[in-house]
Amino acid sequence: MHVTHLTLNDFRNYGHAEVGLVAGTTLFVGRNGQGKTNLVEAIGYLSTVSSHRVSTDHALVRAGQEAAIVRMRVEHEDRALVIELQINRTGANKAQVNRGAVKVRELPRYFASVLFAPEDLSLVRGEPSGRRAFLDTLVVQRHPRFAGVIGDYERVIRQRNSLLKSARASRLPADSLTTLDVWDDRLIELGTSLMIARHELVEELRPQIFRSYRAVAGDDHETTVKIQRSIDSESDQTGAAGVGDAEVVARLFRERLVARRREELDRAVTLVGPHRDDLVLDLNGLPARGYASHGESWSLALALKLASAEVLRVDAVAGDPVLVLDDVFAELDEGRRERLADAIGNYEQVLITAAVARDVPERLRATTVSIAAGEIVKTLDG
């Protein structure tokens, strides 16, 4: 799969922009703050329905405008699709595929991309919420139905927390909350499904992360990855019990909810479930979050994204995901730059941004698009 044409209207700093793209590698080059990242952000948004930079959509709409339009033509073999998204400053966004309306959350069915940006260093050094979001985004890209599962789970958490707050204010005894039991059933049903999907994903990611880290860093470090689950007791944080068995996971989930019911009532918040889990990354037997150097953290974060792309391409019916590397090469030494170029060389389409073209290996600069102040200045084809 590759993007052949991108149109932006009132997206970020672009009033209107049109750019044609080809298979292979394209470099977007320009000084910082000119709009390179905005361009690839738009492409990434159509595959994940989220931005890697902001949590709310209104920041994507150009100042003074009420809506932004992102329109993209993608091709795979002899099939072409036109995907369009209207991002509204207020109100629900709207999506179309070949001029037919679709639900926004269904866009990952039609287009896949993997974007790596400097912000992704937080996957190694940041809070668990970022790693959970990374897993869930990839789960939805592989199985779009999980967008609904995750949305329903988040609604259950909000309703359950509201009930816990009311119970704390009313000082009701724990055994009188029959309504909470009803929410527990739904929480367990949805949470179990999500935990198993995450487990299956991590099992596929694990060998790919090892290979990708070695390919980028050039070091034979041992990388391990596992999920630390809130449903496990404090004496068993291995996360190994019934990881792929829905009945076992559901039973452990319920037992842990019962065990922590009093604490949940005291704190008025749901303390058990996949929203409290973490993706634990180790490097040579030590937690990467606390012990990895800057270079090791950068290489590990990049390995996570490259591993994601490998997992997506395994069973994709529409070809490779589009690989996007946003301002990556400036952070790498020459050896890592060349190794990364080797690692991405067989993808159908790779989009790269850089402030300085010479930071990118020459073999990746055959097609270069220059950008300045929200304008496509020129395209140089080698």
C-alpha positions in Angstrom: 0.0 0.0 0.0 1.2 3.5 -0.7 -0.2 7.0 -0.8 -0.3 8.6 -4.3 -1.9 11.9 -3.5 -2.5 14.0 -0.4 -4.7 17.1 -0.1 -5.0 19.3 3.0 -7.5 22.1 3.6 -7.2 24.2 6.7 -5.2 21.5 8.5 -2.7 23.0 11.0 -0.7 25.7 9.2 -1.9 24.6 5.7 -4.6 26.7 4.1 -4.5 24.4 1.0 -1.8 21.9 0.0 -1.5 19.2 -2.7 1.3 16.8 -3.0 1.8 13.8 -5.2 3.7 10.9 -3.8 5.3 7.7 -5.2 6.2 4.3 -3.9 9.6 4.0 -2.3 11.1 6.7 -0.1 10.2 10.4 0.0 12.0 13.0 2.1 10.2 16.1 3.3 12.8 18.7 4.1 12.5 22.2 5.6 13.5 24.3 8.6 11.7 23.6 11.9 8.2 25.0 12.2 7.5 25.0 8.5 4.9 22.2 8.4 6.8 18.9 7.7 5.5 17.2 10.7 2.0 18.5 10.1 2.0 16.9 6.7 2.9 13.4 7.9 0.7 13.9 11.0 -2.3 14.1 8.6 -1.3 10.8 7.0 -0.9 9.1 10.4 -4.2 10.4 11.6 -6.1 8.6 8.8 -4.8 5.2 10.0 -5.1 5.6 13.8 -7.8 8.3 14.1 -5.5 10.1 16.6 -2.6 12.5 16.6 0.8 11.6 18.0 1.2 15.2 19.2 -2.1 16.3 20.7 -5.0 14.6 22.5 -7.8 16.9 21.1 -8.8 17.4 17.5 -9.4 21.2 17.6 -5.7 21.8 17.5 -5.6 20.2 14.1 -7.9 22.8 12.6 -6.3 25.9 11.2 -6.7 29.1 13.3 -9.9 30.9 12.4 -11.5 27.9 10.6 -14.3 25.6 11.7 -13.1 22.4 10.0 -10.1 20.8 8.3 -10.2 18.4 5.4 -7.6 15.6 4.9 -8.1 13.7 1.6 -5.8 10.9 0.5 -5.6 8.6 -2.5 -4.0 5.2 -1.7 -3.2 2.3 -4.0 -2.4 -1.4 -3.6 -1.8 -3.4 -6.7 -4.7 -2.6 -9.0 -7.0 -1.2 -6.3 -7.3 2.5 -5.4 -9.2 4.2 -2.6 -9.9 7.8 -1.8 -10.1 8.4 1.9 -11.5 11.7 3.3 -11.8 13.0 6.8 -13.4 16.2 7.9 -12.1 17.2 11.3 -14.5 19.6 13.0 -13.5 22.1 15.7 -16.8 21.4 17.4 -19.1 18.4 16.8 -18.3 14.9 15.5 -15.8 14.3 12.7 -17.0 12.8 9.4 -15.3 10.3 7.1 -15.8 9.0 3.6 -14.2 6.2 1.6 -14.7 6.5 -2.2 -17.4 9.1 -1.5 -19.4 6.8 0.7 -19.9 7.7 4.4 -18.2 5.5 6.9 -17.7 5.7 10.7 -14.6 7.5 11.6 -13.4 4.7 13.9 -13.6 2.3 10.8 -10.8 4.2 8.9 -8.1 1.7 10.1 -9.8 -0.9 8.0 -8.8 0.9 4.9 -5.3 2.3 5.5 -2.4 1.4 7.8 0.6 3.4 8.7 3.2 3.4 11.5 4.7 6.7 12.5 7.8 7.2 14.7 8.5 10.7 16.1 10.7 12.1 18.9 7.6 12.0 21.2 7.8 8.2 21.1 10.8 8.3 23.4 8.1 8.4 26.1 7.3 4.8 25.2 10.4 3.9 27.1 10.8 6.7 29.6 7.3 7.9 30.1 4.2 6.9 32.0 2.3 3.6 31.6 -0.6 5.4 29.9 1.5 6.1 26.8 2.5 2.4 26.5 -1.1 1.3 26.9 -2.1 3.7 24.2 0.6 2.3 22.0 -0.7 -1.3 22.5 -4.3 -0.3 22.0 -3.7 1.7 18.8 -1.9 -1.4 17.3 -4.7 -3.7 18.5 -7.3 -1.6 16.7 -5.1 -1.4 13.5 -5.0 -5.2 13.5 -8.6 -5.7 14.6 -10.7 -2.6 14.0 -13.7 -3.9 16.0 -11.6 -3.3 19.1 -12.2 0.5 18.6 -15.7 -0.3 19.9 -14.6 -2.5 22.7 -12.1 0.1 24.0 -14.7 2.9 23.7 -17.3 0.8 25.6 -14.7 -0.1 28.3 -13.8 3.5 28.8 -17.5 4.4 29.2 -17.9 1.6 31.8 -14.9 2.9 33.8 -16.5 6.4 33.8 -19.9 5.1 35.0 -18.3 2.8 37.6 -16.1 5.6 39.0 -19.2 7.8 39.2 -21.0 5.2 41.2 -18.0 4.7 43.5 -17.9 8.4 44.2 -21.6 8.4 45.0 -21.2 5.4 47.3 -18.3 7.1 49.1 -20.3 10.3 49.6 -23.3 8.2 50.9 -21.1 6.0 53.0 -22.9 2.9 51.8 -21.5 -0.5 53.0 -19.7 -2.5 50.3 -22.1 -5.4 50.4 -25.1 -3.2 49.5 -23.9 -2.0 46.1 -25.8 -4.4 43.8 -25.6 -1.8 41.0 -21.8 -2.0 41.2 -22.0 -5.7 40.6 -23.8 -5.1 37.3 -21.0 -2.7 36.2 -18.4 -5.3 37.4 -19.8 -7.9 35.0 -19.5 -5.5 32.0 -16.1 -4.3 33.1 -14.9 -7.9 33.3 -16.4 -8.9 29.9 -14.8 -6.0 28.0 -11.6 -5.9 30.0 -10.9 -9.6 29.6 -11.3 -9.3 25.8 -8.9 -6.3 25.7 -6.3 -8.0 28.0 -6.2 -11.1 25.8 -5.9 -9.1 22.6 -2.9 -7.2 24.2 -1.3 -10.5 25.3 -1.6 -11.9 21.8 -0.1 -8.7 20.3 2.8 -8.7 22.7 3.6 -12.3 21.9 3.9 -11.4 18.2 5.9 -8.2 19.0 8.5 -9.8 21.3 10.7 -11.5 18.6 10.3 -8.5 16.3 11.4 -6.0 18.9 14.5 -8.1 19.5 15.4 -8.2 15.8 14.5 -4.5 15.2 16.6 -3.3 18.2 19.6 -5.3 17.0 19.1 -4.0 13.4 19.1 -0.4 14.5 21.5 -0.3 17.4 23.9 -2.9 16.0 24.2 -4.4 19.5 23.2 -7.9 20.6 21.4 -6.7 23.7 18.7 -8.8 25.3 15.3 -7.1 25.0 12.3 -8.5 26.9 8.8 -7.2 26.9 5.8 -8.3 29.1 2.5 -7.0 30.4 2.3 -6.2 34.1 -1.4 -6.8 35.0 -3.4 -5.3 37.8 -5.5 -8.5 38.1 -2.5 -10.4 39.4 -1.9 -10.4 43.2 1.0 -8.6 44.7 2.8 -11.9 45.2 2.4 -12.8 41.5 3.3 -9.9 39.2 4.6 -12.2 36.4 1.4 -11.8 34.5 1.7 -15.5 33.5 -1.5 -16.9 35.0 -4.0 -17.8 32.2 -2.8 -15.1 29.9 -4.6 -16.5 26.9 -7.5 -18.2 28.6 -10.6 -16.0 28.8 -12.2 -18.0 31.6 -9.1 -17.8 33.8 -8.5 -14.1 33.1 -12.1 -13.3 33.9 -12.0 -15.3 37.2 -8.8 -13.6 38.2 -10.3 -10.2 37.3 -13.4 -10.8 39.5 -11.3 -12.1 42.4 -9.1 -9.0 42.3 -12.1 -6.7 42.1 -13.6 -8.3 45.2 -10.2 -8.1 47.1 -9.9 -4.4 46.4 -13.5 -3.4 46.7 -13.0 -1.6 50.0 -10.0 0.3 48.7 -11.9 1.3 45.6 -14.7 2.7 47.7 -12.3 4.6 49.8 -10.6 6.1 46.8 -13.7 6.3 44.5 -11.8 5.0 41.5 -11.5 1.7 39.6 -8.2 0.1 40.5 -8.3 -3.1 38.6 -8.4 -3.7 34.8 -6.4 -3.1 31.6 -6.5 0.6 32.2 -4.1 0.0 35.1 -1.7 -2.4 33.3 1.7 -1.6 32.0 4.0 -2.7 29.2 7.3 -3.5 30.9 10.4 -3.1 28.7 13.7 -4.6 29.9 17.2 -4.2 28.4 19.8 -6.7 29.5 17.7 -7.7 32.5 17.2 -4.2 33.8 14.1 -1.9 33.4 14.7 0.3 30.4 12.7 3.1 31.9 15.2 3.6 34.7 18.5 2.2 33.3 18.7 2.7 29.5 20.9 5.5 28.2 19.5 8.1 25.9 20.8 6.2 22.8 19.5 2.9 24.1 16.1 4.4 24.9 15.9 6.0 21.4 16.8 2.7 19.7 14.3 0.7 21.8 11.5 3.2 21.1 12.3 3.0 17.4 12.5 -0.8 17.6 8.9 -0.8 19.1 7.6 1.0 16.0 9.6 -1.0 13.5 8.3 -4.2 15.2 4.7 -2.8 14.9 5.2 -2.3 11.2 6.5 -5.9 10.9 3.5 -7.3 12.8 1.0 -5.3 10.7 2.6 -6.5 7.4 2.4 -10.2 8.3 -1.3 -10.7 7.7 -2.2 -7.5 5.9 -4.3 -8.0 2.8 -3.6 -4.5 1.5 0.2 -4.7 1.5 2.8 -3.0 3.8 1.8 -0.2 6.1 3.2 3.1 5.2 6.2 3.8 7.4 6.7 7.4 8.6 9.9 8.6 10.3 9.4 12.1 11.6 12.7 13.9 12.4 14.4 10.7 13.4 17.8 10.7 11.6 19.1 13.9 13.4 19.1 11.9 16.7 21.1 9.0 15.3 24.9 8.7 14.8 26.1 7.7 11.3 26.2 4.0 12.1 22.6 3.9 13.3 21.5 6.0 10.3 22.9 3.5 7.9 21.5 0.5 9.8 18.1 2.1 9.9 18.2 2.7 6.2 18.9 -1.0 5.7 16.0 -1.9 8.0 13.4 0.1 6.1 14.7 -0.6 2.6 12.1 -3.2 1.7 8.9 -1.3 2.7 6.6 -0.3 -0.1 6.5 3.4 1.0 8.6 5.3 3.5 8.0 9.0 4.3 10.8 10.8 6.1 11.0 14.3 7.5 14.2 16.2 8.3 15.3 19.8 8.9 18.7 19.1 7.2 18.7 16.8 4.1 22.3 15.6 4.8 21.2 14.0 8.1 19.5 11.4 6.0 21.5 8.8 4.1 21.9 9.8 0.4 20.2 6.6 -0.8 17.0 7.8 0.9 16.9 11.2 -0.8 16.0 10.3 -4.3 12.6 12.0 -4.0 12.7 15.2 -2.0 9.8 17.5 -1.2 10.8 21.0 0.1 8.4 22.7 2.5 8.4 26.3 3.8 5.7 28.2 5.8 2.9 25.7 5.0 3.7 25.6 1.3 5.0 22.8 -0.9 7.9 24.7 -2.5 9.4 22.2 -4.8 9.8 18.5 -5.5 13.2 17.2 -6.6 13.2 13.7 -8.1 16.6 12.1 -8.3 
